[in-house]
């Protein structure tokens, strides 16, 4: 067939699809004029894949695609690409305080297939490269025209956990907005939905807010606007030279900038800037709690959820960050005692080398290591000098209670299963702990060398009796790690809050459901029973790799539906089980923590949801006794 006939055939196909689907108008002359160049430039079938992913929006479009099945491949690619361009060109446009953004209308990947709007890869700050490296985020300038918000932006530089490979780009300060409804300027309608801002975990070193792990489908379908974001990681986000030039906490200041963007713009996406809940897991949870304590975050949110982490967690604050900065320099071959010289070199070092050097120093073990090193957190939040714009100038304990907003927090029953990740990399860990058990003693109980050994003996006797620290007794190590790293810091936070004039409610949970949506264990192929650190996220977010191999009546999806409803209820009302909810799948009342002098209320999340008091009572009493007898003797 001649080129002229092919061109006519293509035009007719495009015209047929437009008629069937009522696509946004496009200049037919432009389509014809661009046909030849588009035909030659198309080397892959990505356009076909993108178009095919939208067919659920229209039966008519499905019929059109069936008609094209017999069209030769090159012509078919052209038709699909042109249709895709026209559909994108007609996507929803939102005008923010800085400029206009074009998103997509998509359909949730859950069985309900609820439509929502997606705006991805939205810049919220300037690229922190070159002279802006190690500095607080810089605000954006307004733009003219319409920017596409169709694809996720680059992630911040880190080592990708699954494959141990470098990933990311320093130009990474992007966020994503997912909303079930947009305002209508013609009618004046604005849904003003509750907003949930997710701060991802990853040891302040890895991860992103992207939908690979944090699919929005469940939460948006429950009627909230979801915002996910990237922030600088590792040395790029948390290096501190303990001076005004590099005071630290750049990653947390990125989060503040993102929250300011939400305050100024979320109403254009159907959100209510007066009902913003920040929530996160692990390092993201510690970040959430630090925002409660920071004057820089005041007024930017109205509720907080901290899953498996608080600011008092022993892994959440850096110890001697300047020494760690010089250690990073030495790892890169920078031998200097000058902070100015060190900074000059670090600003000139490619980000990939910074990330890899950070990984190497986090993996160092030996006689100076302690239990904290098992979570490999080389660069962390710090207490900054008292300078303008400082995020945190007092220790978390001295900053409590912080923002008086509703607070929901908790832990997973076997958080310590995360140790298996470290054991995969460093099999000698158990034998080293066995030989130097005193490394498990928290610093505030260590005191003198004699006291440290005495406390270590108490801990060994309580958890292991006379048994060795090895794989036969790994469950005891899991409990000990869970208690030191997660449970006790959460309970300390709740108890200290109770002694203040705080008036907002606090809700406590224990997540103990070991099901098929346990995120962390499934990602890493861990088969040990129990609810591991990070496992609860699979019940809140859509993770396409395993979410819908399950029957709709499975216990996993029943747990997921209840958790999603409670978390979104909390965002909407400040109460996870509000008194009036006619469509609720939750048939109980979650009581807040009140008087901690007697009993601590909590919700035990297993296959059932049970209201209880005083989690892990025997283990908690043991640690209370230790602190009463040894913490004051330092």
N, C-alpha and C positions, 0 to 999 in steps of 0.2 A: 504494500500500500504506500502511496506517495506521501511525502511530508505534509502536503496541503490537505490531503484527506485525513491524516492523523490529527492535524491541528483542528479541523472542523469537528472530528469525532470527540476530541477532548472538550471543546467548547460546548457541544451538545450534552455531554455527560455532566459537566459542571452545571449547566443550565437546568438539567433534570434534577440534580440533587438540590439546587437552590429552590426549585419549585416545590419539591416534596417537603423540605425541611423549613421553608420560609427563612432562609439564612439572611443575615444582614446584607443589605445591598452592596454590591461591588461593581465598579466600572468594568463592564464586559470587555471594552476595548483594552483596558489595562491587563486583563487576564490574557487576552490573545497576544498582546505585545510582549508579555513576559514569558509566554509559554516556551519558546525555544530556549531561552537562557536558563529557565528553571529546569527544563528537561535535561540539559547538559550538565547542570550543577548537581543534580541529585544522584548521590553515590550510594546512599543507604536508604532503608525503608523505615527510618525513625518516624517520618510523618504518618505512615500507615499505622504504626503502633500507637501513636498519640491519638489518631482519629478513632481507631478501634476501641480505645479505652473510654470513649465518650458515647458509644453506641447505645448504652442503656438509657440515655436521655430521650431517645426517640425511636419509636418503631419504624417510622418512615425512613430514617437514615439507615436502619438495618436493611430494609428492602433495597435501598439504593446501593448499598455495598454488595448485596447479593447480585445485583444486575451487573456490577463491575467485575465479577469474578473471572469472566472470560476475556476481559480486556488485556491485551499484551502488557507485560510487566512495566515497561518504561512509561507507557501512557497512564497506567493505573497509578504509578507513583506520583505522576504529575497531578492527576485529579485529586488524589488524597491530600497532597501537600497544599493545593490551592484551596480546597474546602477547609482544611485545618487553619490556614491563614485567615480565611474569612470568618470562621467561627471564633478564633482568638480575637480578631479585630472587633467582634461584637460582644466581647466579654464585659462583665460589670466594671464600671469605672467609679472609683471613689476619689474625691478631692480632699486631700488632707491639708494641714496648715502649711505644708512645704510644697505641695504639688500634687498632681493627679497620678493615680495608680490603676492599672488594669489587671484584674484577676480572672478567675475562672469560676463557673458554676459547676460543681461536681456532685456526685452521689456517693453517700457513705458505703463502705465496703461491708457493712453489717447486713444481716438478713433483712432488716427493715428498709434498707436502701433509701435513707432520708437525704434529700438534697441540701447542700450548704454551699457557701462561697469560700474560696481559697485565695489568699493573697500571700505569696511566698517571696522570700529574698528581698524584704524591705530594708533598706539601709536606715539605721537609727543614729549613726555617728560616722565621722570621717574614717578613712582607712588609717589604722594606727601604725603606719610604716615610717621608715627613715627617722626623721627628727621627732616624730610622734610616738616612736617605740618607747615603752616604759613610762609614758605620760598618761594622764587622765584622758578619757575620750573627748574629742573635739566635736562641737555641734555641726550639723549639716547646713548648707546653704540651700535656699529654695530653688526650684527648677521650673522651667516652663514646659509645656507639652505634657504628654502622657507617658509615663514609664511603665514597662511591663513588670508585673509581679507574678510571674507564671512559674518560675522555677526557684528552688531553694538556692540561697547564696553559698559561697564557699564556707567551709567549716574552718575554725581556728586551728593553727598548727598543733598536731599532737601525734602520738603513736597510736594507730588504729588497733584496738584491743584484740580483735579476732584474728588478725593476720600479722600482728607485730610489724606493721609497715608505717612509714611516715605518711601523713595525710594532712592536707589543709593549705591555707594561704593566709597571710597576715591581713589581707583585706577581707575581713570576716565578720564585721559587726552588723549582722543581719537579724531580722526577726520575721516570723510568719504569723499571720492572722487567719483564723478560721471562724466563720460566723454563720449561724443558721438564718439570719435575716439582716437585710440592709435597709437603711432609711430610704424613704421615698420623698424626694424634694417636691414633687407635684402636690401630694396630699398633705405633706408635713408630718407623715408618720415616722416615728423613730422608736424602735423596740426597746432601747435602753436596757439591754440584757446584762446580767452579771458577767464579770470578766474574770478569767483565771489565767494567771501568768506563770508558766512552767519554767523553773530554773533546773537544768539538768545536773545530774551528778557525774561522777567520774574522777574522784580524788583530786579535784581542782587541776587535773592534768590531762584528761581525755574527754571526748564526747562532743555532742552538739545538740541543738534543739530540733534537729530534722526528723522527718516522719519515718525514717528507717526504724527507729525504736519507739517514737512517740507519735503514732498515728492519731489524729484528732477525732476519729469517727465516733467513738462512744461518748465522749464528753460533749461534743458539739450537738450530737443528737439529743442530749439531755437538756438543751436549751441555754447553753452559756457560750460566750465568745472565748475562744482559747487563743492565747498568744504563747509561742515558744521562741526561744532566742539563743543566740551564740554569745559567748563572752570569752575574753582572752584566757588562755590556759598556761599552766606550767610557769616557766621563768618569764615568758612574755606577759603573763597576767598577774604574777604574784612575786616577782623579784623585789627585794627591798634592800636599799643601801642605807636605810635608817637615817636618811637626810631629806632635805626639802626637794632635792632634785629627783630622787626616786624613793618616795616614801612607802610605796607598796600598794597592794589592794587594787591594782588597775582592773582586774577582772570584776571585782565587786562594784567599782565605779562604772564599768560598762553596764552592769545590771541596773544601776541607778539611772543611767542615761536612757536605757530601754524603758524603765518605768515612767520616766518623764515623757517619753514619746507616747506611751499608752495614755497618760493623763491628758496630753494635748490633742490626741488624734483618735482615740478608740471610739468616740461617739460617732465619727464618720462611718464606722464599720458596724453600727448597731449596738455598741457597748455602752455601759454606764460608767463614766470615770469616777463616780462616787461609790461604786461597788466593785472594787478590784481586790481579788484574793491572790496572794503569791503562794506558790507551792513548789516543793522540790523534794528530792530524795538524796540521801547521803551527803556529798559535798553541796548539792543543791539545797538540802534541808538545812545544813549549817549556814549556808548563805541566807536562806529565808530568815532564820533566827537572828543572824547578824544584822539584817535589815531592820528587824524589830528594835535592835539596840543602837542603831546608827542615827545620828541627827540628820545626816544627808538624805535619808530615806523617809523622813517624817512626812506624813500626809499623802504619800504616794500609793498607799494600799490600805485596805480596811479589814482584812482578815489574813491569816497565815496558817499554812499547813506544812509541818516539818516531818518528813517520813525518814526514819532511821538516821537521825543526826540533829544535833543542836550546837549552839556556839560553845557550850561547855564540854563537848566531846574532846577527849584528849588528843585527837588527831586534827582538830579544827583550827589550831592556832600555831604559828611557827615559833620555834625556839631558836634563838640566835640566828636570825635571818641574814645578818651581814656575813657571818662565817660561811653560810651556805652559798651566798653570792660569790665569795672568793673561791670556794670549792668548785663552783661551776666554772669560774675562770681558769683554774688550774687544770680542770678536765679538758678545757679547750686549748691548753698550752699558753695561757696568759698568766705569767708569774709576776705579780705586782702587789704592792701593799697600798696603792693609791686608788681610792674609789673613783676619782675622775678618770684615771687611765683605764681602769676596769670597765667603766661605763662606755668609754669611747670604743673599746674593743668589742664589747657586747652589742653595741648598736650597729657595728659594722659586720657582725657575724651573721651568715645566712640563717634563717629561722630553722631550717632542717637540722643544722649542726647544733643549735641550741636545744632543740627537742631531743636529739639523740644523746647529747651530753647529760641532759637532765635524767633520761632513762638510766644511763650508766650509774650516776651517783645515787639514784634511788634504789638500785639493785645491790648496793654494797652491803654485805653483812659482816659478821665477825664479832669480836669481843665487845665492841662499843654499841652493838645493835640492841634494841629492846623490842618488846612486843609491838610497840607502835610502828616499828619499821616494817612489819608484815603487811601493812596496807600501802606502803610505798608512796608516801606523800612528800615529795621533795620541796615543793614551793607552795606556801600556804598563806592565808590571811595573817596580817600582823597588826600589832598595836603601833599606830603611827605617831610621829611627832605632832604636837598640837599646832598645826598650821592650817591656813584657810583651805577648805575643800577636803580635809582629812575625813576618812570614812569611819575610823575607829581610833579613839585616843585613850581609852581605858580598857582594861581587861573585860571580857564578857561578864564575869562574876560581879565586877564593880559597876557594870552598866545596867544590870537587871533592875526593874522588870522590863524596861523598854516600852514599846508602843502598846497602849492599852486597847488591843483589838482581839476579837475572838481567835483562839489558837487551838489547832488540832494537831496532835503529835502522837508518835508511837514508834514501835520497833517490831522486828520480825523475830519469831521465837528462836530460830537457829541462825542468827546473823553470822555467827562464826564459821559457817560452811564456806564463807568467802576465803578462808585460809587455804582451801584446796587449790585456789588459783595460785597462791604463793608456793604451795608445795609442788605444783606442777613445774614451776620454774626453779625451785630451790629445794630439792628433796632432803637436804641436811637440816632443814629448819627444826624438825622435831627433836633430833638428837642434840642440837645446839641448845634448845630450850631445856631439855633434860639435864644437860651438863651445867648450864648456867641459868637455873630457874629464877634467880633473883631479877632477871631482866623483865619479868612480868609485873613487878611491883610498880604501881603508879607513882610518879615523882613526888606527889604530896604526902605519900606514906613512907618514902624512902628514908629520910633523916640521915642518921649516921650509918656507916657500913654495917655495924652490929644490928641496928634496928632493921635495916633493909633485909638482912638474912633472916631475922626473926619473923618479919612479916611474910617473907617468901615461904617460910616453913608453914605458917598458918594457912596460906593459900594452897600450897601443895597438899597439905593434910585434908583440907576441906574438899577439894575437887578430885584428888587422885588417891587419897589414903596412902597406902604404901606402894601403889602401882606406878610403873614408869610412864613417861610421856612418849607414847608411840601410837601407831595406827590402831592397836587394839583398844586404846582408851581415848580415841580421838573425840568421842562425844563429850567427854569431860572438858577437853580443851576448847571445844566449840562453845560450851556453856560459859566457861571462864572468859573467853574472848567476847562473847555476847554481852556479858555483864559489865566488863571493864570499859568496852568501847562504845556501847550503845545504851543498855538498860540503865545503869547507874547515872550517866549524864542526863538522861531524860527525866528520871525521878528527882535528881538534884534540882533541875530547872523548875519542875513543878512545885517542889517544896519551897524553894527560895521565892518563887512568885507568890505563893500563898502567904508569905510573911510581909508582903507589901500591900499598898493600897490599890492594887489592881482590881478592877470591877468586871472586866469582860470574862466570859467563860473559857475554860480550858477543857478539851476533850482528849482522852488517852485511849489508844488501842494497842492490842497485841495481835499481830497477824501470824497465824499458825496454820494456814491452809496450804497443804502441799499438793498442788494440782498441776495439770498439764500446761497451765499458762504461767508457771513460775519462770519469770523472764531470765534471770541471771543463770540459774542452773541449766536451763535448756540451751542458752547461748554457748556455754562453756562445756556442755556435755557432762556435767556433774550428776551422778546418780545417787549420791548419799541422801537418805531421807531427811525431810525437814524443810521449813520455809527459810530459805537462804536470804542474805542481804540482796535487795533489789527484786526479789520475786514478786512482790505485790504490784509492781508496775505493769505486769502483763494483764492485770485485772482492771486497770484504769485506761490504758492506751491500747490501740490496735497495732499489733505486731504481725504483719501479714504472713510471716513464715510459719506460724502455727495457730493463729486465732481460729480459723474456721474449718479445721479438721474435726471440730467438735459438734456433737449433736446439739440442737437448740435447747434440749431439756437436760443438758449435762450439768453436773454440780458446779463445774468451773464457770459456766456462763451465768448460773444463778448467783454465785458469789460476785461475779463481775457486775451484774446489774445492780445489786444492792450497794456495792462500794461506789459505783459511779453515781448512783442517786444520792448517797450520803455526802459524797465529796461536793457534788454540784449543789445540793441543798445548803450545805455549809457556805458555799460561795454566794448563794442567793439570799440567805437569811441570817447567817452566822450560827445556825443550828443544823447539825446533820440530820436530825429527825424532828422537823418542825411539827407543831400540833395539827395543822391543817394541810393535808396533802392527799387529795382524793384519788390520785393515780399511783399511789406509792406501792412499791414492792417490798417496802420495809414495814414490818408489823411490830416494832418495839420502839421504846424510847431510850436513846443513848444519854445517860445522865452525865453531866460534866463533873470534873474533879472539883470538890468543894473543900471541906476541912481535911487537910492532909495529916492532921495530928492523930487521927484514928484510922480511917480507911481511905484508900485511894481507889476511886471508881475507874473502871476501864471496860472497854468492849473487846471481848475475845472473839476474833474472827477465825473460825474454823469452817467446816462444812456448814455449821450453824453459826449464828451470831448471838453470843451469850453475854449478858451483863454480869460482871464479877467485880470483886474488890481485891486489891493487893496482889499484883503480878509477881510470880516467882518468889513467894514469901520467904522460904528458907534461905535462898541465895541472897535476897535483899537484906535480911536480918544479919547474915554473916558480914556483908560489907558495911552495914551500919555499925556493927560492933568494931570492925577494924578501924574505921574512921574515928569513932569515938575514943578509941584507945591509943591510936598512933598518929593521927593527923595533927593533933595539938602538941605533940612532943617534938616537932621539927625545930 
